[in-house]
Amino acid sequence: MRCSRLVGFLSSLLLAAGAALTGAATAQAAQPAAADGYVALGDSYSSGVGAGSYIGSSGDCKRSTQSHPYLWAAAHSPSSFDFTACSGARTGDVLAGQLGPLSSATGLVSISIGGNDAGFADVMTTCVLQSESTCLSRIATAEAYVDSTLPGNLDGVYSAIRSNAPNAHVVVIGYPRFYKLGTTCLGLSEAKRTAINKASDHLNTVIAQRVAAHGFTFGDVRSTFTGHELCSGSPWLHSVNWLNIGESYHPTAAGQSGGYLPVLNGAA
């Protein structure tokens, strides 16, 4: 009698252990794949305009193999890499055409956006070609837009990113100051250069505020570009290039690898 009870007890233990192991294996199999895909969104500062080595299939978006998203993906080998950043993109363009690759498997998203909404290209064209007063007036108009309209546009993009990539760490990367001040430099006056730098700071401040409100990470590149602005003697930005106007005031390959990539590395 005692023997049969012992056998029954041991059999129960074995069955329970087997059920526990089976349940654990089933639970493990049911777990979703790790979210470690990388999606790079944004404008020309993310696509890599000015860095050269453009990917032929990217066409007018001018995505570069020397851009910081491409360099980051090459160094970290994410499970997937989708590069939808495009030259000239505004917030509406991101919403309309760049979010497709985002999913629950996306672990990292990077984006630079907002400069084109604020009229970056027109500001620089105005300041290069027209008077100081006209330049300062155009900058004031851009700053008013950044205060009144851009925050809502950014909120729309950031909310859409979170909705489509619920597990992603999102890094929003800002813009550099363009000029080293207090130096002898051909081209724009000191007043114009000062106003452009202040406008860039203003844009970064507004972007950083909306980034914080969404719980994302702001990547500030102004420190890494310090000493490498235009008029510094070792610039990581293109000045006006009349032969390739689209590359004007964009980071060089050194600006992408030395100015942007370290910030993405630190924030990701």
C-alpha positions as CSV (number, residue, x, y, z in Angstrom):
1,M,0.0,0.0,0.0
2,R,2.8,2.4,0.9
3,C,4.6,1.5,-2.3
4,S,1.7,2.3,-4.5
5,R,1.1,5.6,-2.7
6,L,4.8,6.5,-3.3
7,V,4.6,5.5,-6.9
8,G,1.5,7.6,-7.3
9,F,3.1,10.6,-5.6
10,L,6.2,10.4,-7.8
11,S,4.0,10.2,-10.9
12,S,2.1,13.3,-9.9
13,L,5.3,15.2,-9.4
14,L,6.6,14.2,-12.8
15,L,3.4,15.1,-14.5
16,A,3.4,18.5,-12.7
17,A,7.0,19.2,-13.7
18,G,6.2,18.2,-17.3
19,A,3.2,20.5,-17.4
20,A,5.3,23.4,-16.0
21,L,8.0,22.9,-18.5
22,T,5.6,22.7,-21.4
23,G,3.8,25.8,-20.1
24,A,7.1,27.7,-19.9
25,A,8.1,26.7,-23.3
26,T,4.8,27.7,-24.7
27,A,5.0,31.1,-23.0
28,Q,8.5,31.6,-24.3
29,A,7.4,30.7,-27.8
30,A,4.5,33.2,-27.6
31,Q,6.8,36.1,-26.7
32,P,7.1,38.6,-29.6
33,A,10.4,39.1,-31.4
34,A,12.7,41.7,-29.9
35,A,12.0,45.2,-31.1
36,D,15.4,46.1,-32.6
37,G,14.7,47.4,-36.1
38,Y,15.9,50.9,-37.0
39,V,13.9,53.4,-39.0
40,A,15.5,56.8,-40.0
41,L,13.0,59.5,-40.9
42,G,13.3,63.2,-41.6
43,D,14.7,65.8,-43.9
44,S,17.9,66.5,-45.8
45,Y,20.0,66.6,-42.6
46,S,19.0,63.0,-42.0
47,S,19.1,61.9,-45.6
48,G,22.7,63.2,-45.9
49,V,22.4,66.0,-48.5
50,G,25.9,67.5,-48.7
51,A,27.7,64.3,-47.7
52,G,27.9,62.8,-51.2
53,S,27.8,59.1,-52.0
54,Y,24.1,59.2,-52.7
55,I,22.1,55.9,-53.1
56,G,21.0,55.8,-56.7
57,S,17.6,54.3,-55.9
58,S,16.8,57.2,-53.5
59,G,16.5,59.7,-56.4
60,D,15.8,63.3,-55.3
61,C,15.7,62.3,-51.7
62,K,19.5,62.0,-51.8
63,R,20.0,59.4,-49.1
64,S,23.7,59.1,-48.5
65,T,25.8,56.2,-47.4
66,Q,27.8,58.9,-45.5
67,S,24.7,60.0,-43.5
68,H,24.6,59.4,-39.8
69,P,21.6,57.0,-40.0
70,Y,23.5,54.9,-42.6
71,L,26.7,55.0,-40.6
72,W,24.9,54.0,-37.4
73,A,23.2,51.1,-39.0
74,A,26.5,49.9,-40.5
75,A,28.1,50.0,-37.1
76,H,25.3,48.4,-35.0
77,S,23.7,45.9,-37.4
78,P,20.1,46.3,-36.4
79,S,17.7,43.4,-37.4
80,S,16.3,45.7,-40.1
81,F,17.1,49.2,-41.4
82,D,14.6,51.3,-43.2
83,F,15.8,54.7,-44.5
84,T,13.0,57.0,-45.6
85,A,14.4,60.4,-44.8
86,C,14.2,62.7,-47.8
87,S,15.6,66.0,-49.0
88,G,13.2,68.9,-48.6
89,A,10.8,67.0,-46.3
90,R,8.4,68.8,-44.0
91,T,6.3,67.5,-41.2
92,G,3.4,66.7,-43.6
93,D,5.8,64.8,-45.9
94,V,6.8,62.6,-43.0
95,L,3.2,61.8,-42.2
96,A,2.3,61.2,-45.8
97,G,5.2,59.1,-47.0
98,Q,7.8,58.1,-44.4
99,L,6.1,56.1,-41.6
100,G,5.3,52.9,-43.5
101,P,8.2,50.8,-42.1
102,L,7.3,51.6,-38.5
103,S,5.9,48.7,-36.5
104,S,6.0,47.0,-33.1
105,A,9.3,45.5,-34.1
106,T,10.9,49.0,-34.5
107,G,13.3,49.5,-31.6
108,L,14.9,52.8,-32.7
109,V,13.6,55.8,-34.7
110,S,15.7,58.8,-35.5
111,I,14.4,62.0,-37.1
112,S,15.3,65.6,-37.9
113,I,12.4,67.7,-39.0
114,G,11.1,71.2,-38.7
115,G,13.6,73.3,-40.6
116,N,11.8,73.2,-43.9
117,D,8.5,73.9,-42.2
118,A,10.1,77.1,-40.9
119,G,11.3,78.1,-44.4
120,F,15.0,77.4,-43.9
121,A,15.9,77.5,-47.6
122,D,14.1,80.8,-48.2
123,V,15.6,82.3,-45.1
124,M,19.1,81.5,-46.3
125,T,18.4,82.7,-49.8
126,T,17.0,86.0,-48.6
127,C,20.0,86.6,-46.3
128,V,22.5,85.8,-48.9
129,L,21.0,87.8,-51.7
130,Q,19.2,90.7,-50.0
131,S,19.8,93.5,-47.5
132,E,20.4,93.1,-43.8
133,S,17.0,94.6,-42.9
134,T,15.3,92.2,-45.3
135,C,17.2,89.3,-43.9
136,L,16.3,90.1,-40.3
137,S,12.7,90.6,-41.2
138,R,12.5,87.2,-43.0
139,I,14.1,85.6,-39.9
140,A,11.5,87.2,-37.6
141,T,8.8,85.8,-39.8
142,A,10.3,82.3,-39.6
143,E,10.6,82.6,-35.8
144,A,6.9,83.6,-35.5
145,Y,6.0,80.5,-37.5
146,V,8.2,78.4,-35.2
147,D,6.3,79.7,-32.2
148,S,2.7,79.6,-33.6
149,T,2.4,76.7,-36.0
150,L,5.4,74.4,-35.8
151,P,4.7,72.9,-32.3
152,G,1.4,71.5,-33.5
153,N,3.0,70.1,-36.6
154,L,5.7,68.4,-34.6
155,D,3.1,67.0,-32.2
156,G,1.3,65.4,-35.1
157,V,4.5,63.7,-36.3
158,Y,5.6,62.6,-32.9
159,S,2.2,61.2,-32.0
160,A,2.1,59.3,-35.3
161,I,5.6,57.8,-34.6
162,R,4.5,56.6,-31.2
163,S,1.3,55.2,-32.5
164,N,3.0,53.2,-35.3
165,A,6.1,52.2,-33.3
166,P,4.9,51.7,-29.7
167,N,8.1,50.0,-28.5
168,A,10.6,52.3,-30.2
169,H,13.1,54.6,-28.5
170,V,12.8,57.8,-30.5
171,V,15.7,60.2,-31.0
172,V,14.9,63.6,-32.5
173,I,18.0,65.3,-33.7
174,G,18.3,69.1,-33.9
175,Y,20.3,71.5,-36.1
176,P,23.7,73.1,-35.7
177,R,24.5,76.7,-35.4
178,F,25.8,77.8,-38.8
179,Y,28.4,80.5,-38.1
180,K,31.4,81.1,-35.9
181,L,31.0,84.7,-34.7
182,G,33.6,87.3,-34.0
183,T,35.9,86.3,-36.8
184,T,36.8,87.9,-40.1
185,C,34.7,86.1,-42.7
186,L,33.7,86.9,-46.3
187,G,30.1,86.8,-47.1
188,L,27.3,87.7,-44.7
189,S,27.6,90.5,-42.2
190,E,28.1,89.8,-38.5
191,A,24.5,90.9,-37.9
192,K,23.1,88.5,-40.4
193,R,25.2,85.6,-39.0
194,T,24.2,86.4,-35.5
195,A,20.6,86.5,-36.4
196,I,20.8,83.2,-38.2
197,N,22.5,81.5,-35.3
198,K,19.8,82.8,-32.9
199,A,17.1,81.5,-35.2
200,S,18.7,78.1,-35.2
201,D,18.8,78.2,-31.4
202,H,15.2,79.2,-31.3
203,L,14.2,76.3,-33.6
204,N,16.1,73.8,-31.4
205,T,14.5,75.1,-28.3
206,V,11.0,74.7,-29.6
207,I,11.8,71.2,-31.0
208,A,13.3,70.1,-27.7
209,Q,10.2,71.3,-25.8
210,R,7.9,69.2,-27.9
211,V,10.3,66.2,-27.8
212,A,10.3,66.3,-24.0
213,A,6.5,66.5,-23.9
214,H,6.3,63.3,-25.9
215,G,8.9,61.5,-23.8
216,F,11.4,61.2,-26.6
217,T,15.1,62.0,-26.6
218,F,16.5,65.3,-28.1
219,G,19.9,65.0,-29.7
220,D,21.6,68.4,-29.6
221,V,24.4,68.7,-32.2
222,R,25.4,72.3,-31.4
223,S,28.2,71.1,-29.1
224,T,29.7,68.7,-31.5
225,F,29.7,71.3,-34.3
226,T,31.3,73.9,-32.1
227,G,34.6,74.9,-33.8
228,H,33.4,73.5,-37.1
229,E,30.9,76.2,-38.1
230,L,31.2,78.3,-41.2
231,C,33.9,80.9,-40.7
232,S,35.7,78.6,-38.3
233,G,38.5,77.6,-40.6
234,S,37.5,73.9,-40.3
235,P,33.8,73.9,-41.3
236,W,31.6,70.8,-41.3
237,L,29.0,72.7,-43.3
238,H,28.9,73.7,-46.9
239,S,28.7,77.5,-47.6
240,V,26.9,78.7,-50.6
241,N,27.6,76.4,-53.5
242,W,26.4,78.0,-56.7
243,L,27.2,74.9,-58.7
244,N,25.2,72.7,-56.4
245,I,22.9,75.0,-54.6
246,G,21.0,72.2,-52.9
247,E,24.1,71.3,-50.8
248,S,24.5,74.8,-49.5
249,Y,24.3,75.0,-45.7
250,H,24.2,71.3,-45.2
251,P,26.6,69.1,-43.3
252,T,29.6,67.6,-45.2
253,A,30.5,64.0,-44.8
254,A,32.7,65.0,-41.8
255,G,29.7,66.9,-40.3
256,Q,27.6,63.7,-40.6
257,S,30.3,61.4,-39.1
258,G,31.8,63.9,-36.6
259,G,28.9,66.1,-35.7
260,Y,25.7,64.0,-36.0
261,L,26.8,60.4,-35.6
262,P,28.3,60.9,-32.0
263,V,25.0,62.5,-30.9
264,L,23.0,59.6,-32.3
265,N,25.3,57.1,-30.6
266,G,25.0,58.9,-27.3
267,A,21.2,59.2,-27.5
268,A,20.4,55.8,-28.9
